[in-house]
């Protein structure tokens, strides 16, 4: 038995959002303010208590206007907060606990639906809203009405649980709206019998300071011990036996200490058998007289001298152990665990280890489905991509849960045919190894290689210093920089999937066709690098993809490339911009190095002796009059050394490098 999906309606940003659950671990990722916390809050409201309360602020902004205008004609179903859970079962499952939700005994059916609904009592609310007084101003009355609704809405919201069977239903509206008379009301305890929900919140009481005398781990161990002592766990027998021995020993000592007092009290009050005994409770003892330490028994440190990362992980492990006991003690068919942001205070390596170990915990608990929300790219990179659900906040007011694996794989296959499967495989491997941070970025910049990676921070700094008061600095924005090489096109469906603004900085890579006779006497065509002024083609696959190039053997290819060189091409979709070398100072480069030399002739000549990674340096004396393409090929030796020395000279203030125009154009675009 498993939860197949969870649907949320009209709760904060989650206006119409469906989470497709996995059998074991579901990883929910997304940028800040996309509804991850709201999701767990709603689950906790409905699954943890029978009569949860909802306030005005729980409603989406998009529907609040309807509530302000509420009247007898208002459809309150459109304003109701709902949590719909679809549970899938098999013939092997014990159906006792879910039998109340099985509304049809058809053996071919294997899903039951539960709906938790928070519905506004329209008539009661209307009867309590202040009426407009004679002579009152309309604006003032409306403000008073709004204020009353905002402050008092929670009093007029009723929560109900329903079972429904929507199999075979094909209407446009959800079944539970069209067929409300067929819904069957259920009690909370019936749901609690087969779904046990536990949550470990992101706001965990861990601290490495002992200013207030707090011992968060000791508090958790005390709670853990109390839970354990309520059972017949045999591990407690030795502790109980030890405490009995201590009690007996203390009683004889108490008798000696209090003998005078006891004799006087007995005479004065005429009481027989008055004595002081020892009554030590294990749970009280561990709470007041025990603590968590680390180190050896001879040389140890208290828990509050641990780093926050260790405290957080220890806290999580203890809480998970407690939750495990809750699940094992319960007879529920489904154990649902929610962990918010486990990465708090932990370094990348620890996050990676946690993501691996948590799977062992999940697999060790019978019937467990776990949901983890995270902002950690390291946890994502060490997870199975089949488990990832991406919270997407687009132009629509509602946030969507996107199934990374199934939805994205389909996009790759549909947009790029047979090659799409290979590109998708490359994407998964690349994100695991390098850049899972893309899931959490607001924008992205894709670059070609090492030289651009080394120098792009300087170009960004240049942009930020010169963008002016009305500009948009890049360094203060959440932008990921991706070294994609020639594979930027592999990211195209992914960028559309996560919906982030993306800049691709690439090279024109101009070529021309060359026909040579092979050993067999047959003509063989090849495309060789050449100056842009002589070129008819490009070898750049990214440009071909994003600007929809015809086949290279097609007669239209040359015309397409001619338009590309001149910048007279059709725009690609608005969320992605591709920039490449354009004409600057009367010359158009084919590569980044080519363009950099052209933009910085005088500086390169001046700092000739201090630049590394170059050969044939004497040629640079004539750089102002040289043909740049040939000169670059002649003097450039080690690109990474050259780029590093360019950056160093800029950072120490010896050089004032100029960013090539196409890079300036791209950075201005991505900054806005």
C-alpha positions in Angstrom: 0.0 0.0 0.0 1.4 3.4 -0.9 0.4 7.0 -1.4 0.4 7.6 -5.2 -0.2 11.3 -5.3 -1.0 14.3 -3.1 -2.9 17.2 -4.5 -3.2 20.7 -2.9 -5.7 23.3 -3.8 -6.0 26.9 -2.6 -3.4 26.9 0.1 -1.0 29.9 -0.2 1.2 29.4 -3.3 -0.1 25.9 -3.9 -3.3 26.8 -5.7 -3.5 23.6 -7.9 -0.4 21.5 -7.3 0.0 17.7 -7.5 2.9 15.8 -6.0 3.6 12.4 -7.7 5.0 10.3 -4.9 7.7 7.6 -5.1 7.6 4.3 -3.2 10.4 5.2 -0.8 12.0 8.6 -0.9 10.7 11.7 -2.7 13.0 14.7 -2.9 11.3 18.1 -3.3 13.6 20.8 -4.6 13.1 24.3 -5.7 14.1 27.9 -5.1 13.1 29.9 -2.1 9.5 31.0 -1.7 8.1 28.2 -4.0 5.9 26.6 -1.4 8.0 23.8 0.2 7.2 24.9 3.8 3.5 25.5 2.9 3.2 22.0 1.7 4.4 20.4 4.9 2.3 22.9 7.0 -0.9 21.8 5.2 0.0 18.1 5.6 0.5 18.7 9.3 -2.7 20.6 9.7 -4.9 17.9 8.2 -3.0 14.8 9.1 -2.0 15.6 12.7 -5.2 16.8 14.3 -9.0 16.4 13.7 -10.0 20.1 13.7 -7.2 22.2 12.2 -7.7 26.0 12.0 -7.1 28.1 8.9 -6.7 31.9 8.7 -7.2 34.5 6.0 -3.4 34.5 5.2 -3.7 30.8 4.2 -5.7 31.6 1.1 -3.9 32.3 -2.2 -3.6 36.0 -3.1 -5.4 35.2 -6.4 -8.7 34.2 -4.6 -8.7 36.8 -1.8 -10.5 39.3 -4.0 -13.5 36.9 -4.3 -13.6 36.6 -0.6 -13.7 40.4 -0.1 -16.7 40.5 -2.4 -18.4 37.5 -0.8 -22.2 37.4 -1.3 -25.0 34.8 -1.4 -24.0 34.1 -5.0 -20.3 33.4 -4.2 -19.2 29.8 -5.0 -17.3 29.0 -1.8 -16.1 25.7 -3.4 -13.7 27.9 -5.5 -12.3 29.3 -2.2 -12.0 26.0 -0.3 -8.6 24.7 0.8 -8.2 21.0 0.0 -5.7 18.2 0.4 -6.5 15.1 -1.8 -4.6 11.9 -1.2 -4.7 9.0 -3.6 -3.8 5.7 -2.0 -2.9 2.6 -4.1 -3.3 -0.9 -2.8 -2.8 -4.5 -4.0 -4.4 -7.8 -3.3 -1.5 -8.6 -0.9 -2.4 -5.7 1.4 -4.5 -5.9 4.5 -7.5 -3.8 3.6 -9.0 -3.6 7.0 -8.0 0.0 7.7 -8.9 1.4 4.3 -12.2 -0.5 3.9 -14.1 2.7 4.9 -12.7 4.4 1.9 -13.4 1.6 -0.6 -16.7 2.8 -2.0 -16.8 0.2 -4.8 -15.8 -3.5 -4.4 -14.9 -3.8 -8.1 -11.8 -6.1 -8.0 -10.2 -4.2 -10.9 -10.0 -1.0 -8.8 -6.9 -0.4 -6.7 -7.1 3.2 -5.6 -9.0 5.0 -2.8 -9.3 8.8 -2.6 -9.3 10.9 0.6 -10.1 14.6 0.6 -9.5 16.9 3.5 -11.5 20.1 2.9 -11.5 23.5 4.8 -14.7 25.2 3.6 -16.0 28.6 4.4 -19.5 28.8 6.0 -20.7 31.5 3.7 -24.1 32.1 5.3 -22.6 32.4 8.8 -19.9 34.7 7.6 -22.4 37.0 5.8 -24.6 37.2 8.8 -21.7 38.5 10.9 -20.1 40.9 8.5 -21.0 44.5 9.6 -23.7 46.2 7.5 -23.2 49.5 5.9 -24.5 52.3 8.1 -26.6 55.1 6.6 -24.4 57.9 5.3 -21.2 55.9 5.6 -18.6 56.4 2.9 -18.3 53.4 0.5 -14.5 53.2 0.7 -14.6 53.3 4.5 -17.2 50.6 4.7 -15.3 48.3 2.3 -12.2 48.8 4.3 -14.1 47.8 7.5 -15.5 44.7 5.7 -12.1 43.6 4.5 -10.7 44.1 8.0 -13.4 42.0 9.6 -12.9 39.2 7.1 -9.2 39.1 7.5 -9.4 39.1 11.3 -12.3 36.7 11.8 -12.3 34.2 8.8 -10.9 31.4 10.9 -14.1 31.3 12.9 -16.1 30.5 9.8 -14.0 27.7 8.3 -15.2 24.1 8.8 -13.0 21.2 8.1 -14.4 17.9 6.8 -12.9 14.6 5.5 -14.5 12.8 2.6 -14.0 9.6 0.6 -14.8 9.6 -3.1 -14.4 7.3 -6.1 -13.6 9.2 -9.3 -12.7 6.1 -11.4 -14.2 6.5 -14.9 -15.0 10.2 -14.4 -14.1 12.4 -17.4 -15.6 15.8 -16.5 -13.7 19.1 -16.8 -14.0 20.0 -13.2 -12.7 17.7 -10.4 -15.1 14.9 -9.4 -15.4 16.2 -5.9 -16.8 19.5 -7.2 -19.2 18.1 -9.8 -20.5 15.2 -7.6 -20.5 16.6 -4.1 -23.7 14.7 -3.3 -21.7 11.5 -3.8 -19.0 12.3 -1.3 -19.0 10.3 1.9 -18.0 12.0 5.1 -15.4 10.2 7.3 -14.0 10.7 10.8 -10.4 11.7 11.4 -9.6 8.6 13.5 -10.4 6.4 10.4 -7.7 8.2 8.4 -5.2 8.0 11.4 -5.7 4.3 11.5 -3.9 3.8 8.2 -1.7 6.9 7.7 0.8 7.8 10.4 2.3 11.2 9.7 5.5 12.5 11.3 7.5 15.6 10.6 10.9 16.9 11.4 10.9 20.6 10.9 13.6 22.8 9.5 13.5 25.0 12.6 15.4 22.7 14.9 16.4 23.7 18.4 20.2 23.2 18.0 22.7 25.7 19.2 26.5 25.5 20.0 26.2 28.2 22.6 25.5 27.5 26.2 24.5 31.1 27.1 21.0 30.0 28.2 22.1 26.7 29.5 20.3 24.9 26.7 21.2 21.3 25.9 19.1 20.4 22.8 20.5 16.9 22.3 20.0 16.1 26.0 16.4 17.3 25.7 15.8 15.0 22.7 17.5 12.1 24.5 15.2 12.7 27.5 12.2 12.7 25.2 13.5 9.6 23.5 13.9 7.8 26.9 10.5 8.8 28.0 9.0 7.3 24.9 11.0 4.1 25.4 10.1 3.8 29.1 6.4 3.7 28.3 7.1 0.4 26.6 8.2 -3.0 27.9 11.6 -2.6 26.1 14.0 -5.2 27.7 16.9 -2.7 27.3 15.4 -0.8 30.3 15.5 -3.7 32.7 19.1 -3.2 33.8 18.5 0.5 34.3 15.4 -0.2 36.5 17.4 -2.8 38.5 20.3 -0.4 39.1 17.8 2.3 40.2 16.2 -0.2 42.7 19.6 -0.8 44.2 20.3 2.9 44.5 16.9 3.5 46.2 17.6 0.8 48.8 21.1 2.2 49.5 19.8 5.8 49.8 17.0 4.8 52.2 19.4 3.7 54.8 21.4 6.9 54.4 18.3 9.0 54.6 17.4 7.3 57.8 20.6 8.4 59.4 20.4 12.0 58.1 16.8 12.6 59.0 16.5 10.6 62.2 16.3 13.6 64.5 13.7 15.3 62.3 11.6 12.2 61.9 11.6 11.5 65.7 10.5 15.1 66.5 7.8 15.0 63.8 6.5 11.7 65.0 6.2 12.9 68.6 4.7 16.2 67.6 2.1 15.0 65.1 1.6 11.5 66.7 2.5 9.9 63.4 3.9 6.4 63.2 6.1 5.0 60.4 7.2 8.4 59.1 10.3 8.1 57.0 12.1 9.4 53.9 12.5 7.0 51.0 14.3 7.2 47.7 12.1 7.2 44.6 14.3 7.9 41.6 12.6 7.9 38.2 14.8 7.0 35.2 13.2 9.6 32.9 13.6 12.4 35.5 17.2 11.3 36.2 18.2 11.3 32.5 16.7 14.8 32.0 18.3 16.4 35.0 21.5 14.5 35.6 22.7 13.3 32.3 24.2 14.9 29.2 25.6 14.1 25.8 29.4 14.4 25.5 32.0 13.5 22.9 35.6 12.3 23.3 36.8 9.7 25.8 35.6 9.2 29.4 38.9 10.7 30.6 39.0 13.6 28.1 35.6 14.7 26.9 33.8 17.8 25.9 30.1 18.8 26.4 27.7 18.7 23.5 27.4 22.5 23.3 31.1 22.6 22.1 30.2 20.5 19.1 29.8 22.4 15.8 26.3 23.2 14.6 26.6 20.7 11.8 27.3 17.8 14.1 24.5 19.0 16.5 22.1 19.1 13.6 22.9 15.7 12.3 22.9 14.1 15.7 19.5 15.8 16.4 18.2 14.5 13.1 19.3 10.9 13.8 17.8 11.0 17.3 14.5 12.4 15.9 14.5 9.8 13.1 15.0 7.0 15.7 12.1 8.4 17.7 9.9 8.5 14.6 10.9 5.0 13.8 9.6 3.9 17.2 6.4 5.8 16.5 6.0 3.9 13.2 6.8 0.5 14.7 4.4 1.0 17.6 1.6 2.0 15.1 -0.5 -0.4 13.2 -0.9 2.1 10.3 -0.5 0.8 6.8 1.3 3.9 5.5 4.1 5.7 7.5 4.7 9.1 6.0 7.8 11.0 7.2 8.5 14.6 6.2 12.0 16.1 6.8 12.5 19.8 6.1 16.0 21.0 4.9 18.3 18.4 6.6 21.4 20.3 5.3 21.2 23.1 7.9 24.7 24.0 9.3 26.4 21.1 7.5 29.3 21.2 5.1 29.0 19.7 1.5 30.6 16.4 2.4 28.3 15.8 5.3 25.3 16.7 3.2 26.4 14.1 0.6 26.9 11.4 3.3 23.4 12.2 4.8 21.7 11.9 1.4 23.2 8.4 1.1 22.5 7.3 4.7 18.9 8.5 4.8 18.1 5.9 2.1 19.2 3.1 4.4 16.9 4.5 7.2 14.0 4.7 4.8 14.4 1.2 3.5 14.7 -0.1 7.1 11.2 1.1 8.1 8.2 -1.0 7.0 5.8 0.8 4.8 7.6 4.1 4.9 7.3 6.9 2.4 9.5 9.9 3.1 9.5 13.4 1.7 12.6 15.5 2.0 12.7 19.2 1.0 16.1 20.7 0.4 18.1 23.6 -1.0 21.3 21.5 -1.1 22.8 20.8 -4.5 24.9 18.2 -2.8 21.9 16.2 -1.6 20.4 16.5 -5.0 23.6 15.3 -6.8 23.7 12.3 -4.5 20.1 11.3 -5.0 18.4 9.2 -7.7 16.9 11.6 -10.2 13.8 9.4 -10.4 13.0 10.7 -6.9 13.3 14.4 -7.7 10.2 16.7 -7.8 10.9 20.2 -8.8 8.7 23.0 -7.5 8.2 25.4 -10.4 6.9 28.9 -10.0 6.2 30.4 -13.4 4.0 33.2 -14.6 0.9 31.5 -13.3 0.0 32.2 -9.7 0.1 28.5 -8.7 3.3 26.6 -8.0 3.6 23.2 -9.8 5.4 20.0 -8.8 7.3 18.8 -11.8 8.5 15.2 -12.1 12.1 15.7 -13.1 12.7 12.2 -14.5 9.5 11.4 -16.4 8.6 14.9 -17.6 12.1 15.9 -18.7 13.0 12.6 -20.3 9.8 13.0 -22.4 10.7 16.5 -23.4 14.2 15.4 -24.6 12.8 12.6 -26.7 10.0 14.7 -28.2 12.2 17.7 -29.1 15.4 15.9 -30.1 14.4 12.5 -31.3 16.8 9.6 -30.8 19.6 11.9 -29.8 17.4 13.2 -27.0 17.8 10.1 -24.9 21.6 10.4 -25.1 21.5 14.1 -24.3 19.2 13.4 -21.3 21.7 10.8 -20.0 24.5 13.4 -20.4 22.4 15.9 -18.5 21.8 13.6 -15.5 25.5 12.7 -15.3 26.6 16.3 -15.6 24.2 17.5 -12.9 25.3 14.7 -10.6 29.0 15.5 -11.1 29.0 19.3 -11.3 26.0 21.5 -11.3 22.9 20.4 -9.4 22.9 24.0 -8.1 21.0 24.8 -11.3 17.8 23.6 -9.5 18.1 26.5 -7.1 19.4 29.3 -9.4 17.4 32.3 -10.5 19.6 32.6 -13.7 22.4 30.8 -15.4 25.3 31.7 -17.6 26.8 28.9 -19.8 30.4 29.4 -21.0 32.7 27.5 -23.4 35.8 26.6 -21.5 38.7 27.3 -19.1 39.6 30.7 -20.4 36.1 32.1 -20.1 35.7 30.4 -16.7 38.8 32.2 -15.4 38.0 35.6 -16.8 34.2 35.8 -16.5 34.4 36.9 -12.9 36.5 39.9 -14.0 34.1 40.7 -16.9 31.2 40.6 -14.3 33.1 42.9 -12.0 33.7 45.2 -14.9 30.0 45.2 -15.7 29.0 45.8 -12.1 31.4 48.8 -11.8 30.1 50.4 -14.9 26.4 49.6 -14.8 25.6 52.9 -13.0 23.0 53.6 -10.3 20.2 52.5 -12.6 21.9 49.2 -13.7 21.6 45.8 -12.2 24.8 44.3 -10.6 25.3 40.6 -11.5 27.4 39.6 -8.5 24.5 40.2 -6.1 22.2 37.9 -8.0 21.7 34.2 -7.7 23.3 33.2 -11.0 25.0 29.8 -11.7 27.9 29.7 -14.0 28.1 26.5 -16.0 31.2 25.4 -18.0 29.3 23.5 -20.7 31.9 23.4 -23.5 30.3 22.5 -26.8 27.3 20.9 -25.0 25.1 23.9 -24.2 22.4 22.6 -26.5 22.1 19.6 -24.2 20.6 21.9 -21.6 17.9 23.4 -23.8 14.9 21.3 -22.6 16.2 21.4 -19.1 16.3 25.2 -19.0 12.7 25.3 -20.3 11.7 22.8 -17.7 13.1 24.8 -14.7 12.1 28.1 -16.3 15.2 30.2 -15.5 16.6 33.0 -17.6 19.8 31.8 -19.3 22.7 33.3 -21.1 24.9 31.2 -23.4 28.3 32.7 -24.3 29.7 30.7 -27.2 32.1 31.1 -30.2 31.2 31.7 -33.8 33.7 28.9 -34.8 33.8 29.9 -38.5 34.8 27.3 -41.1 34.9 26.9 -44.8 34.5 23.9 -47.0 37.6 22.3 -48.4 37.5 19.5 -50.9 40.6 17.2 -51.2 41.3 14.0 -53.1 41.8 11.0 -50.8 44.2 8.1 -51.6 41.5 6.4 -53.6 41.2 9.3 -55.9 37.8 10.3 -54.5 36.9 13.9 -53.4 36.4 14.3 -49.7 34.9 17.3 -48.1 35.9 18.8 -44.8 35.3 22.0 -42.9 38.4 23.8 -41.7 38.8 26.7 -39.3 39.3 30.1 -41.0 38.9 33.8 -40.4 35.2 34.9 -40.3 35.7 37.0 -43.4 36.5 33.9 -45.4 33.9 31.6 -43.8 30.8 30.0 -45.1 30.0 27.6 -42.3 30.3 27.1 -38.5 31.2 24.0 -36.5 29.4 25.2 -33.4 26.6 22.8 -32.6 25.1 25.2 -30.0 24.5 27.9 -32.6 23.1 25.3 -35.0 20.6 24.1 -32.5 19.4 27.4 -31.0 19.2 29.2 -34.3 17.6 26.2 -36.2 20.3 25.6 -38.8 19.4 23.6 -41.9 21.5 20.5 -42.7 25.1 21.4 -43.4 24.8 19.9 -46.8 21.7 21.9 -47.6 22.1 24.8 -50.0 20.3 27.1 -47.5 23.0 26.6 -44.9 25.4 29.2 -46.3 22.6 31.8 -46.4 21.6 30.9 -42.8 25.2 31.3 -41.7 25.5 34.6 -43.5 22.6 35.9 -41.5 24.1 34.6 -38.3 27.4 36.4 -38.9 25.6 39.7 -39.5 23.3 39.2 -36.5 20.3 39.2 -38.8 18.7 36.0 -37.5 15.4 35.2 -35.9 15.2 35.6 -32.2 15.0 32.5 -30.1 12.6 32.1 -27.2 12.7 34.9 -24.6 14.1 33.0 -21.7 17.4 32.2 -23.4 19.9 34.4 -25.1 22.9 33.2 -27.1 25.8 35.6 -27.8 28.9 35.1 -29.9 31.5 37.2 -31.5 30.3 40.3 -33.5 32.1 42.9 -35.5 34.2 45.2 -33.3 36.7 47.8 -34.4 36.1 46.7 -38.0 36.9 43.0 -37.3 34.8 40.0 -36.4 36.5 37.2 -34.3 35.8 33.5 -34.4 36.8 32.6 -30.8 37.0 34.2 -27.4 40.8 34.6 -27.5 40.6 36.1 -31.0 38.0 38.6 -29.7 40.0 39.4 -26.5 43.1 40.2 -28.5 41.1 42.5 -30.8 39.5 44.4 -27.9 42.8 44.9 -26.0 45.5 45.5 -28.5 47.3 48.3 -26.7 47.1 46.7 -23.3 48.5 43.4 -24.6 51.4 45.2 -26.3 52.1 47.2 -23.2 52.1 44.1 -20.9 53.8 41.8 -23.3 56.6 40.7 -21.0 54.3 40.0 -18.1 51.7 37.8 -19.9 52.1 34.1 -19.6 51.0 31.3 -21.9 52.3 33.0 -25.0 55.0 32.2 -27.6 56.6 34.3 -30.4 56.0 37.4 -28.3 57.9 39.6 -30.7 55.0 39.5 -33.1 52.9 41.4 -30.6 54.9 44.6 -31.3 52.9 44.9 -34.5 49.5 43.9 -33.0 47.8 47.2 -34.0 48.3 46.5 -37.7 48.3 42.7 -37.7 45.6 40.3 -38.9 44.2 39.2 -35.5 43.1 35.7 -36.5 46.6 34.7 -37.7 48.3 36.5 -34.8 46.3 34.8 -32.2 47.1 31.4 -33.6 50.8 32.3 -33.9 51.3 33.6 -30.3 48.8 31.7 -28.1 50.4 28.7 -26.4 48.7 27.7 -23.1 45.2 29.2 -22.8 44.8 28.6 -19.1 48.2 30.2 -18.3 47.3 33.2 -20.5 43.9 33.7 -18.9 45.3 33.4 -15.3 48.0 36.1 -16.0 45.4 38.3 -17.6 43.3 38.1 -14.5 46.2 38.6 -12.2 47.3 41.8 -13.9 43.8 43.1 -13.7 43.5 42.3 -10.0 46.7 44.0 -9.0 45.7 47.1 -11.0 48.3 46.9 -13.8 45.9 46.2 -16.6 42.6 47.7 -17.6 41.2 45.0 -19.8 38.1 45.7 -22.0 35.4 43.1 -22.3 34.6 42.1 -25.9 31.3 43.6 -27.1 29.3 40.3 -27.3 30.1 39.5 -23.7 29.1 43.0 -22.6 25.8 42.6 -24.5 25.2 39.3 -22.9 25.9 40.4 -19.3 23.7 43.5 -19.7 20.8 41.2 -20.8 21.3 38.6 -18.0 21.6 41.3 -15.4 18.1 42.7 -16.0 
